[in-house]
Amino acid sequence: MKMLVVSSHEQEFGGGEGRLAFEFAVEMSKKHDVVLMYPGKAPAAQPGLRLRVFPIRSLDYTLPALKGAELRGLLRFLDEFRPDVIHSHTPWFLGVMAQAWAFIHRVPFYFTAHELPSKMVEWGLVRYLRGVLQSQLLHTLTRTYLVSFCRHCTGVVALNKAAARDIRGIGYRGRLFVIPNGRTLAMYNGTGPADIRGPEKVLTFVGDFGPRKNQKYLVTMLSHLPEEYRLLLIGHDVDHRYRREIDAAISPRLRHRVTFTGKLDHSQIPSQLARTHLWVSASLMEVQSLAVLEALASGTPVLGLSNETIDELIDSRVGMRLDRTATPEQFARAVRELCETDEESYHRMCSSARERVQPFDWSRAVKLTEGMYESRRGAEGSRRGTLAIPLLLAAAQMLIAMIVFRILQLIVFVERIQGGRVRAGAARAEAQTPAPFMARGRATSVHSHESLR
């Protein structure tokens, strides 16, 4: 089977969507002829896998430069490749272009929602438009667009029951499948558990810095813990303003207890989890967090404030779930309860954590996806609407993209100036700070791929 996988991000960008789309394409390419299409640069060609990539020149922030030659090249490629199925991990830009092509050629088109549709205005790409349009108007426009996009899909994939309820909540009544994220669980079999009797207790969180991830809460929580507790924050400074807020929340007496590693290559995460006693999260929204899945797969107990992922996966057998209104002081008390338990109880939690994520292996996700494709027979005729709708959506998004790009250019310009000041301040602080307790560094990607261009 020939497949086209569409993403809004390169592998190393866009959080879970970028990684998941790439890994999904890699896994599917083991049995099928797969091309991954995304806005960005072509990766270095490496032998070993059948996966091919079709990168499209990017303006910035996931926006493809679909003008003239790029648009003709995209359509020519689709006409020549003629995929049997298209699976998009984005409802924006490239996703709606691929949907329009699929609608014209009666090719099955599937969409995996990595964000809650009802929350895209708060946390998704469209949040950048809140200063241009009134919030309620933007909510209405986003909802109307997403419902129309989903109605023109052969099927929509929700990552869990919470996501399925949200998709139904915006008014979509078509074919809906619940297929969880996949992970390479064997990658984490050799990690953990950490020595609970050691002199230090390491608390870890993995995620790009931003209000949704709520790292500032974790820093405040650390102030309520004894000296032997350390906080390891792994992630990219995508929101420089929020990073400044975190830095301001770190008092001088806490500075040597907080380590920022910056963005680490995915291959380095298992070694960091092997030294982690407790994975902590105060995230306000996580549809199905890859970082939580990986922590559990490594045998690391998880403590978190209630959100979609924590509610789905975390209970007293693998850690603890707190109400999202819990204070940092209450969170700190829960940390001590879990980390200062007896060794036997701790190891039992670690074993249960590994068991909890067994259904999330890539082999099962691939099997469920292939089953969804097999059930598609006759579904193309059931897609609602006329050809004009997806074509109008595609044309409108290309026009909006150029407007959004100009806005984002200004945002990026301001953030880069602010980011330079943050990095300079961090460098001065680091020069006065004792060496971090965790190893730093970067590793090259272990994946293989081949470029079409």
C-alpha positions in Angstrom: 0.0 0.0 0.0 1.2 3.5 -0.9 0.8 6.0 2.0 1.2 9.7 2.3 1.7 11.0 5.9 1.3 14.7 6.4 2.7 16.8 9.3 3.0 20.5 10.2 6.4 20.0 11.7 9.8 18.5 11.1 10.7 15.6 13.5 12.5 17.8 16.1 9.9 20.5 16.1 6.2 20.9 17.1 6.4 18.7 20.2 4.5 15.5 20.1 3.0 16.0 16.6 6.3 16.3 14.9 7.8 13.3 16.6 4.7 11.1 16.3 4.2 11.8 12.6 7.8 10.9 11.9 7.8 7.8 14.0 4.4 6.7 12.7 5.7 7.1 9.1 8.8 5.1 10.0 6.8 2.2 11.6 4.3 2.1 8.7 7.2 2.1 6.2 8.4 -1.3 7.4 5.4 -2.8 5.6 4.2 -0.2 3.2 5.5 2.4 0.7 5.4 5.6 2.8 6.2 9.2 2.0 6.3 11.8 4.8 5.4 15.4 3.8 6.1 18.4 6.0 7.2 22.1 5.8 10.9 22.4 6.5 14.3 21.3 5.4 15.3 18.0 3.9 17.1 15.7 6.4 20.4 14.2 5.6 19.9 10.9 3.7 20.7 7.8 5.6 20.3 4.2 4.6 18.3 1.6 6.5 14.6 2.4 6.1 12.1 2.6 3.2 10.7 5.9 4.5 11.0 8.7 2.0 10.4 12.4 2.8 9.0 15.3 0.7 9.9 18.5 2.5 8.3 21.7 1.4 10.0 25.1 1.8 8.8 26.7 5.1 8.1 30.3 5.8 8.3 29.8 9.6 6.2 28.3 12.4 4.8 25.4 10.4 3.7 27.6 7.5 4.5 26.1 4.1 5.5 28.4 1.3 3.0 27.1 -1.2 3.4 29.7 -3.9 3.9 29.1 -7.6 6.6 26.5 -8.1 6.1 25.0 -4.7 2.4 24.5 -5.2 2.9 23.1 -8.7 5.6 20.8 -7.4 3.3 19.5 -4.6 0.5 18.7 -7.0 2.8 17.1 -9.5 4.2 14.9 -6.8 0.8 13.8 -5.6 -0.3 13.0 -9.2 2.8 10.9 -9.7 2.9 9.1 -6.4 -0.8 8.5 -6.3 -1.1 7.3 -2.7 -3.7 4.7 -1.8 -4.4 6.5 1.5 -3.5 9.8 3.1 -3.1 10.2 6.8 -2.7 13.7 8.1 -1.5 14.7 11.6 -2.6 18.3 11.1 -5.8 20.0 10.1 -3.9 23.1 8.9 -2.3 24.2 5.6 -0.7 21.0 4.2 -3.4 18.9 5.8 -6.2 20.7 4.0 -4.3 20.8 0.7 -3.8 17.0 0.9 -7.5 16.7 1.8 -8.6 18.6 -1.2 -6.5 16.4 -3.5 -7.8 13.3 -1.7 -11.4 14.5 -2.2 -10.9 15.1 -5.9 -9.3 11.7 -6.5 -11.6 9.8 -4.1 -8.6 8.7 -2.0 -9.3 7.7 1.7 -8.2 10.6 4.0 -7.7 10.2 7.7 -6.8 12.7 10.4 -5.2 12.2 13.8 -6.0 15.0 16.3 -3.0 15.7 18.5 -4.8 18.6 20.2 -8.2 19.0 21.8 -10.3 20.9 19.2 -12.0 22.9 21.9 -8.6 24.1 23.3 -6.8 25.1 20.1 -7.5 28.8 20.6 -5.9 28.6 24.1 -2.9 26.4 23.3 -2.7 25.7 19.5 -1.2 27.7 16.6 -4.3 29.9 16.3 -3.5 31.4 19.7 -1.3 33.8 17.9 -4.3 35.4 16.3 -6.0 36.3 19.6 -4.6 39.8 19.5 -6.2 40.3 16.0 -9.6 38.7 16.5 -11.9 38.8 19.5 -11.6 35.5 21.5 -15.2 34.4 21.1 -15.1 35.1 17.3 -11.9 33.1 17.0 -13.4 30.2 19.0 -16.4 30.2 16.6 -14.3 30.4 13.5 -11.9 27.7 14.7 -14.8 25.3 15.7 -16.6 25.8 12.4 -13.4 25.2 10.4 -12.5 22.0 12.3 -16.0 20.5 12.0 -15.9 21.1 8.3 -12.4 19.6 8.0 -13.4 16.5 10.0 -16.6 16.0 7.9 -14.5 15.7 4.8 -12.3 13.0 6.3 -12.9 9.3 5.8 -12.2 8.9 9.5 -10.9 10.8 12.5 -8.5 9.3 15.1 -8.7 10.3 18.7 -5.8 9.4 21.0 -8.0 8.5 24.0 -11.6 8.7 25.3 -11.1 12.2 26.5 -10.1 13.4 23.0 -13.0 11.4 21.5 -15.4 13.3 23.8 -13.9 16.6 22.8 -14.1 15.9 19.1 -17.8 14.8 19.5 -18.3 18.0 21.5 -17.5 20.3 18.7 -20.2 18.7 16.6 -18.4 16.0 14.5 -20.7 12.9 14.0 -18.7 11.0 11.5 -16.5 7.9 11.8 -14.3 8.2 14.9 -11.5 5.7 16.0 -9.7 5.6 19.3 -6.0 4.7 18.6 -3.4 5.6 21.2 0.1 6.9 20.5 2.7 4.3 19.9 6.1 4.1 21.6 9.2 1.9 21.2 8.9 0.4 24.7 12.0 -1.8 24.3 14.0 1.4 24.2 13.3 1.9 28.0 13.6 -1.7 29.2 17.2 -1.2 30.5 16.4 1.9 32.6 15.6 2.3 36.3 14.5 2.0 38.9 16.6 4.7 40.5 18.1 4.0 43.9 15.4 5.3 46.4 18.0 5.1 49.2 20.5 7.4 47.6 21.5 10.8 49.1 19.6 12.8 46.4 16.0 12.6 45.1 15.8 13.6 41.5 12.4 15.0 40.2 12.2 15.3 36.4 9.9 16.9 33.9 10.3 16.8 30.1 8.6 19.5 27.9 9.2 22.7 26.1 8.9 25.8 28.3 5.5 27.5 28.2 2.5 28.3 30.4 0.7 25.1 29.4 3.6 23.0 30.7 3.5 25.0 33.9 7.2 24.5 35.0 7.0 27.6 37.2 4.6 25.6 39.5 7.3 22.9 39.9 10.0 25.4 40.8 7.7 26.9 43.5 6.9 23.3 44.7 10.6 22.6 45.1 10.9 25.4 47.7 8.7 23.3 50.0 11.0 20.3 49.8 14.2 19.4 51.8 17.7 20.1 50.5 18.3 16.6 49.1 15.5 17.1 46.4 16.6 18.2 42.9 14.6 19.3 39.9 15.6 18.5 36.4 13.9 20.4 33.6 14.4 19.1 30.1 13.1 21.1 27.2 13.5 23.9 24.6 12.9 27.6 25.5 10.1 28.2 23.0 8.5 30.9 25.2 11.3 33.3 26.4 8.9 35.4 28.4 7.7 32.4 30.4 11.3 31.3 30.9 12.1 34.7 32.5 9.2 34.1 34.9 10.7 30.7 35.9 14.1 32.3 36.4 12.6 35.0 38.6 10.9 32.3 40.7 14.1 30.5 41.5 15.5 32.0 44.7 19.3 32.0 45.3 18.9 29.1 47.8 17.2 27.0 45.1 19.5 27.8 42.2 21.9 24.9 42.7 18.9 22.5 43.0 17.4 23.3 39.6 19.1 22.1 36.4 18.1 23.2 32.9 19.5 20.9 30.2 17.9 22.6 27.2 16.6 20.5 24.4 18.0 16.9 24.4 18.1 14.4 21.6 15.4 11.8 22.2 18.1 9.1 22.5 19.4 10.8 25.6 16.1 10.7 27.5 16.3 7.0 28.8 19.6 7.7 30.6 18.0 10.8 32.3 15.0 8.7 33.3 17.3 6.0 34.7 18.4 8.5 37.4 15.0 9.9 38.1 13.2 8.9 41.3 9.9 10.6 40.4 8.5 12.1 37.2 6.5 15.2 38.0 4.0 17.2 36.0 1.9 20.3 36.6 0.8 20.6 32.9 -2.6 22.2 32.4 -3.4 20.1 29.3 -1.8 17.0 27.8 -4.0 15.0 25.4 -1.7 12.0 25.6 1.8 13.0 26.7 4.7 11.1 25.1 6.9 12.1 28.1 4.5 10.5 30.6 4.4 7.3 28.5 8.2 7.2 28.3 8.5 7.8 32.0 6.2 4.9 32.8 7.9 2.7 30.3 11.2 3.3 32.1 9.7 2.2 35.4 9.5 5.7 36.8 6.5 6.5 39.1 4.6 9.6 38.0 3.0 12.4 40.1 0.9 14.9 38.3 -1.9 17.4 38.5 -5.1 16.2 36.8 -5.2 16.5 33.0 -6.2 14.3 30.1 -3.0 12.1 30.3 -2.7 11.9 34.1 -6.4 11.0 34.4 -6.0 8.3 31.8 -2.8 6.6 33.1 -2.0 7.6 36.7 -3.3 6.1 39.9 -1.9 4.9 43.2 -0.4 1.8 41.6 2.0 3.8 39.4 2.3 7.1 41.4 -0.3 9.7 42.4 -2.9 11.9 40.7 -3.7 15.3 42.4 -6.6 17.6 41.7 -5.6 20.4 39.4 -6.3 22.9 42.2 -3.7 21.4 44.5 -1.2 23.9 45.8 2.6 23.6 45.3 2.9 22.8 49.0 0.3 20.0 48.7 2.2 18.7 45.7 5.5 18.7 47.7 3.9 16.6 50.4 2.8 14.1 47.8 6.4 14.0 46.5 7.7 13.1 49.9 5.1 10.5 50.4 6.1 8.7 47.2 9.9 9.2 47.5 10.2 8.4 51.1 8.2 5.1 51.0 9.9 1.8 51.7 12.0 0.3 49.0 9.7 -2.7 48.4 6.7 -0.4 47.8 8.7 1.9 45.5 9.9 -1.1 43.3 6.3 -2.3 43.1 5.2 1.1 41.7 8.1 0.9 39.2 7.0 -2.5 38.0 3.4 -1.5 37.7 4.4 1.6 35.7 6.0 -0.6 33.0 2.9 -2.8 32.9 0.6 0.2 32.6 2.0 1.2 29.2 2.2 -2.2 27.5 -0.8 -1.4 25.2 1.1 1.6 23.8 3.8 -0.3 21.9 4.0 0.7 18.2 3.2 -2.8 17.1 -0.4 -2.4 18.5 -0.8 1.1 17.2 0.2 0.0 13.7 -2.2 -3.0 13.8 -5.1 -0.8 14.9 -4.3 1.7 12.2 -4.2 -0.9 9.5 -7.5 -2.3 10.7 -9.0 1.2 10.4 -7.7 1.4 6.8 -9.3 -2.0 6.0 -12.6 -0.8 7.3 -12.7 2.1 4.9 -14.3 0.3 2.0 -17.2 2.4 0.7 -16.4 5.1 3.1 -15.2 7.6 0.5 -18.7 8.0 -0.8 -20.0 8.8 2.7 -17.9 11.9 3.1 -20.3 14.8 3.5 -20.2 18.0 1.5 -19.2 19.0 -2.0 -15.9 19.4 -3.7 -16.1 23.2 -3.3 -15.8 23.1 0.4 -12.3 21.5 0.8 -11.1 23.6 -2.2 -12.4 26.8 -0.6 -10.9 25.8 2.8 -7.5 25.3 1.1 -7.6 28.6 -0.7 -8.7 30.5 2.4 -5.9 28.9 4.5 -3.3 29.9 2.0 -4.5 33.5 2.1 -4.7 33.5 5.9 -1.2 31.9 6.0 0.4 34.9 4.5 -1.3 37.2 7.0 -0.4 35.0 9.9 3.2 34.7 8.7 3.6 38.5 8.8 2.2 38.5 12.4 4.5 35.6 13.4 7.5 37.3 11.8 7.1 40.2 14.2 6.5 37.8 17.2 9.6 35.8 16.3 11.7 38.9 15.9 10.7 40.2 19.3 11.2 36.8 21.0 14.6 36.4 19.5 15.8 39.7 20.9 14.3 38.7 24.3 15.8 35.2 24.0 19.2 36.7 23.5 18.9 38.6 26.7 17.6 35.5 28.5 20.6 33.4 27.3 23.0 36.1 28.3 21.5 36.2 31.8 21.5 32.4 32.1 25.1 32.3 31.1 26.1 34.7 33.8 24.1 32.8 36.4 25.6 29.5 35.3 29.1 30.8 35.7 28.3 31.4 39.4 26.4 28.1 39.8 27.9 24.7 40.9 28.2 22.0 38.2 24.8 20.4 37.5 24.1 16.9 38.9 23.0 15.5 35.5 25.0 15.0 32.4 24.4 17.4 29.5 25.0 17.2 25.8 23.4 16.2 22.5 23.4 13.1 20.4 22.7 12.6 16.8 19.4 11.1 15.7 19.3 7.3 15.4 16.6 7.3 12.7 17.2 6.7 9.1 15.4 8.2 6.2 15.7 9.1 2.5 15.0 12.4 0.8 13.0 12.7 -2.4 14.5 16.0 -3.2 
